[in-house]
Amino acid sequence: MKKIAYLLAILTFAAFLQSCGTRKVERIDTEEVIDLSGRWNDTDSRIVAEAMVAQVLEAHWLNNFQEKHNGQKPVVIVGLVYNKSHEHIEAETFIKDVERTFINSGKVRLVQAGDKREELRRERAAQQEFASPETMKAWGRELGADFMMNGDINSIVDTYKKERVNYYQVNLELTDMETSEIVWIGDKKIRKYIKN
């Protein structure tokens, strides 16, 4: 009798483990749009970054700069983008999407911002002591930015019973580093309707 009870317990436990193990994970194309929750996601970040960079590069500031500087490409630094939305949004992912789109456009030059610039400076300082004179990088040769881009991500949530609308607005602005003149302001809006 004990053997039957023991065997039934093992079979029950095995059936329980098998029922728990039905989760399936598969690799999908990173360009495929999947929106499970209705919250901000990687697709929103990419779409907004591409739209905003297209807007800024079509604005008059670029032609004005190139006319004043013999067709030179302006140097841009992407500063902080603040998350003021109702949910956790990793702003660094969005900033990287903006930087990548800027570089891929071929219309501007991009320099490092913030912590990464400081890391480069620490490495340059270490080279002064440890690198050979012929490979050591000199101080005072950094490319100064002509313009800085900053902005914020905002959201509004509207809910009623089992329906919800998530509204996102990303505001970016481009500022002349020398004069502090704002030369461009743009925004991109996304609205998502979720029904349970």
C-alpha positions as CSV (number, residue, x, y, z in Angstrom):
1,M,0.0,0.0,0.0
2,K,2.9,2.3,0.8
3,K,4.4,1.6,-2.6
4,I,1.2,2.6,-4.4
5,A,0.9,5.8,-2.4
6,Y,4.5,6.6,-3.0
7,L,4.1,5.9,-6.8
8,L,1.0,8.1,-7.0
9,A,2.8,10.9,-5.2
10,I,5.7,10.7,-7.7
11,L,3.3,10.6,-10.7
12,T,1.3,13.6,-9.3
13,F,4.5,15.6,-8.7
14,A,5.7,14.7,-12.2
15,A,2.4,15.8,-13.7
16,F,2.6,19.1,-11.8
17,L,6.1,19.8,-13.0
18,Q,5.1,19.0,-16.6
19,S,2.1,21.4,-16.4
20,C,4.4,24.1,-15.1
21,G,6.9,23.6,-17.9
22,T,4.6,24.6,-20.8
23,R,6.2,28.0,-21.3
24,K,7.6,28.6,-24.7
25,V,10.2,31.2,-25.7
26,E,11.2,31.9,-29.3
27,R,13.5,34.3,-31.0
28,I,11.8,37.0,-33.1
29,D,13.0,39.7,-35.4
30,T,13.9,42.9,-33.5
31,E,12.0,44.9,-36.1
32,E,8.8,43.0,-35.5
33,V,6.2,45.1,-33.7
34,I,4.8,43.5,-30.6
35,D,2.9,45.5,-28.0
36,L,1.8,43.3,-25.1
37,S,1.0,45.9,-22.4
38,G,0.3,49.1,-24.2
39,R,3.1,50.8,-22.4
40,W,6.1,52.5,-24.0
41,N,8.4,49.9,-25.7
42,D,11.3,49.5,-28.0
43,T,9.2,50.2,-31.1
44,D,8.0,53.5,-29.7
45,S,11.5,54.5,-28.9
46,R,12.8,53.7,-32.4
47,I,9.8,55.4,-34.2
48,V,10.0,58.5,-32.1
49,A,13.8,58.8,-32.4
50,E,13.6,58.4,-36.2
51,A,10.8,60.9,-36.6
52,M,12.4,63.5,-34.3
53,V,15.8,63.3,-36.1
54,A,14.0,63.6,-39.4
55,Q,12.3,66.8,-38.1
56,V,15.4,68.4,-36.8
57,L,17.4,67.7,-39.9
58,E,14.7,69.2,-42.1
59,A,14.6,72.5,-40.1
60,H,16.3,75.8,-41.2
61,W,19.0,75.8,-38.5
62,L,21.0,73.2,-40.5
63,N,21.2,75.3,-43.7
64,N,21.8,78.4,-41.7
65,F,24.8,76.8,-39.9
66,Q,26.2,75.4,-43.2
67,E,25.9,78.7,-45.0
68,K,27.8,80.5,-42.2
69,H,30.5,77.7,-42.0
70,N,31.3,76.9,-45.6
71,G,29.1,73.7,-45.7
72,Q,30.6,72.2,-42.6
73,K,28.6,69.6,-40.7
74,P,27.5,70.9,-37.3
75,V,28.7,69.0,-34.2
76,V,25.9,67.9,-32.0
77,I,25.8,66.5,-28.4
78,V,22.7,64.7,-27.2
79,G,22.2,65.7,-23.5
80,L,19.6,64.5,-21.1
81,V,16.1,63.4,-21.9
82,Y,14.1,63.4,-18.8
83,N,11.4,60.8,-18.2
84,K,8.4,62.7,-16.8
85,S,5.9,60.0,-17.8
86,H,3.8,57.8,-15.5
87,E,5.9,54.7,-16.1
88,H,9.5,53.6,-16.0
89,I,11.1,54.4,-19.4
90,E,14.8,53.9,-19.8
91,A,15.7,57.2,-21.4
92,E,19.2,56.0,-22.3
93,T,17.7,53.6,-24.8
94,F,15.8,56.4,-26.4
95,I,19.0,58.6,-26.4
96,K,20.9,55.9,-28.1
97,D,18.2,55.6,-30.8
98,V,18.5,59.4,-31.4
99,E,22.3,59.2,-31.6
100,R,22.2,56.3,-34.0
101,T,19.8,58.0,-36.2
102,F,21.9,61.2,-36.2
103,I,25.0,59.3,-37.2
104,N,23.2,57.3,-39.9
105,S,21.9,60.5,-41.4
106,G,25.5,61.6,-42.3
107,K,24.4,65.2,-41.9
108,V,25.9,66.0,-38.5
109,R,28.9,65.0,-36.4
110,L,28.2,63.6,-32.9
111,V,30.3,63.9,-29.7
112,Q,30.0,61.9,-26.5
113,A,28.1,63.4,-23.6
114,G,28.2,63.0,-19.8
115,D,29.7,60.0,-18.2
116,K,31.1,58.6,-21.4
117,R,33.0,61.8,-22.1
118,E,34.4,61.6,-18.6
119,E,35.5,58.0,-19.2
120,L,37.3,59.1,-22.3
121,R,39.1,61.8,-20.4
122,R,40.2,59.3,-17.7
123,E,41.6,57.1,-20.4
124,R,43.4,60.0,-22.0
125,A,44.9,60.9,-18.6
126,A,46.0,57.3,-18.2
127,Q,47.6,57.4,-21.6
128,Q,49.8,60.4,-20.6
129,E,51.5,58.1,-18.0
130,F,51.3,54.7,-19.5
131,A,51.1,54.9,-23.4
132,S,54.1,55.3,-25.7
133,P,54.6,58.9,-26.8
134,E,53.8,58.0,-30.4
135,T,50.4,56.5,-29.6
136,M,49.4,58.8,-26.7
137,K,46.5,61.1,-27.4
138,A,46.9,64.8,-26.7
139,W,44.9,66.9,-24.3
140,G,42.9,69.8,-25.7
141,R,41.9,68.2,-29.0
142,E,38.3,67.3,-28.2
143,L,35.7,68.4,-30.8
144,G,33.5,71.1,-29.3
145,A,29.8,70.8,-29.8
146,D,28.0,73.5,-31.8
147,F,24.5,72.4,-30.6
148,M,23.0,70.4,-27.7
149,M,19.8,68.4,-27.9
150,N,17.7,67.9,-24.7
151,G,14.2,67.0,-23.9
152,D,11.6,65.1,-22.0
153,I,9.1,62.2,-22.3
154,N,5.6,63.0,-20.9
155,S,2.5,60.9,-20.7
156,I,-1.2,61.1,-19.9
157,V,-3.3,58.1,-19.0
158,D,-7.1,58.1,-19.5
159,T,-9.0,55.1,-18.1
160,Y,-12.6,54.0,-18.0
161,K,-13.8,50.6,-16.8
162,K,-11.7,48.1,-18.9
163,E,-10.5,50.7,-21.5
164,R,-7.3,52.7,-21.3
165,V,-5.6,55.3,-23.5
166,N,-1.9,55.8,-23.0
167,Y,-0.7,59.1,-24.6
168,Y,3.0,59.9,-24.9
169,Q,4.5,63.2,-26.0
170,V,8.2,63.5,-26.5
171,N,9.6,67.1,-26.7
172,L,13.1,67.8,-27.9
173,E,14.9,71.0,-28.5
174,L,18.2,72.0,-30.0
175,T,20.2,74.8,-28.5
176,D,23.2,76.8,-29.9
177,M,26.0,76.1,-27.4
178,E,27.6,79.5,-27.8
179,T,24.6,81.7,-27.7
180,S,22.1,79.5,-25.8
181,E,19.6,80.3,-28.6
182,I,17.0,77.6,-29.1
183,V,17.2,76.9,-32.9
184,W,14.6,74.1,-33.1
185,I,11.8,72.6,-31.0
186,G,10.0,69.5,-32.0
187,D,7.6,66.9,-30.7
188,K,6.3,63.5,-31.5
189,K,3.1,62.0,-30.1
190,I,1.9,58.4,-29.7
191,R,-1.5,57.3,-28.5
192,K,-2.3,53.7,-27.6
193,Y,-5.8,52.4,-27.0
194,I,-6.0,49.3,-24.8
195,K,-9.2,47.3,-24.3
196,N,-9.4,44.3,-22.0
